Amino acid sequence: MTNIFRDKNILVTGGTGSIGRELVRSVLQHEPKVIRVFSNDEDGLFNLEQELQSYDNVRFLVGDVRDKARLVTAVEGIDFIFHAAALKHVSLCEYNPFEAVKTNVLGTQNIIEAAREQEVEKLITISTDKAVSPTNVMGATKLLAERLTTSASHYIGWRRTVFSCVRFGNVLDSRGSVVPLLREQIRKGGPITITDPNMTRFIISIPKAVELVLRAAEIAKGSEIFILKMPAVRVGDLAEVMICELAPEYGYAPENLEVIVIGKKEGEKSHEELLTGDEASIASETEDMFIISSLKGNQVNRATLPKRYTSVEAELMSKEAIRELLQRNLPSSS
């Protein structure tokens, strides 16, 4: 990867979230001129400021993507934007749909318009597999955020901004995800609640997701959706491995922890999809991602693509592979 970020000005919206924080840490290694961390999470900004106090090129901006005037100020002089700000919890979005629209849809429109007005070089919107054939409010709003981003090229006129998206599945150990929830339940000695043991999910570590986001930013030409390749897991297998690994660390015998199947939550799918059949027909493939592009000339290196890419049809991780993934990416309980 070439260093396109050296001496550049970077903005990360949602910069205190799991992906946002790792983006900030990773881009700092590329010697940018400045990174602006934009978030409405005051405590998160304060904590990240304490962590990164040895850097003199990081700015911490309190603001909300719903506020376009604030965004325009934050975007002044910026070269690259990583748009990670979103409401992401399916159940909360389901019961607060208007708020989900304000943040995920109108907030994305605001950052696109600010980037266009300020002639930002590239804007990369972070998306999710739940945007594919959505069955819930969160997925529907993220689908629209994708469409707004990839269609923004039609509105830039003579301006130079490149607009693209990156789409991936569940991020391992991100805030509010299944892994920290299970860890906390195990720490308390149970019961362990799982929605459906046969439910499948794509899964990717935070560092790997961010690595590929930066790669996508490097090669983006405009209007693409970069779909990161990743393994899938059965929720039951993930829970079983976590219980076996963590229960002894917290002083429990794995077989003594009660497991309760609670059923799917409102709006949840049994299986996730990263690439539809229609998308596959206009996609190209690299070693680590699929690339959907509606722009002529962007469909290059076309390979034999799957008819679609779903978590139930993907190769599922074995329990041993899940164990190795957790050991590499999760902090010790001690």
QUIHUFEN-V970122 format. One line per field, one symbol per residue. ss: DSSP state (H for helix, E for strand, L for the rest). A space follows every 10 residues. Layout:
ss: ???
This chain:
ss: LLLLLLLLEE EEELLLLHHH HHHHHHHHLL LLLEEEEEEL LHHHHHHHHH HLLLLLLEEE EELLLLLHHH HHHHHLLLLE EEELLLLLLH HHHHHLHHHH HHHHHHHHHH HHHHHHHLLL LEEEEEEEHH HLLLLLHHHH HHHHHHHHHH HHHHHLLLLL LEEEEEEELE ELLLLLLHHH HHHHHHHLLL LEEELLLLLE EEEELHHHHH HHHHHHHHHL LLLEEEEELL LEEEHHHHHH HHHHHHLHHH LLLHHHLLEE ELLLLLLLLL LLEEELHHHH LLEEELLLEE EEELLLLLLL LLLLLLLLEE LLLLLELLHH HHHHHHHHHL LLLL
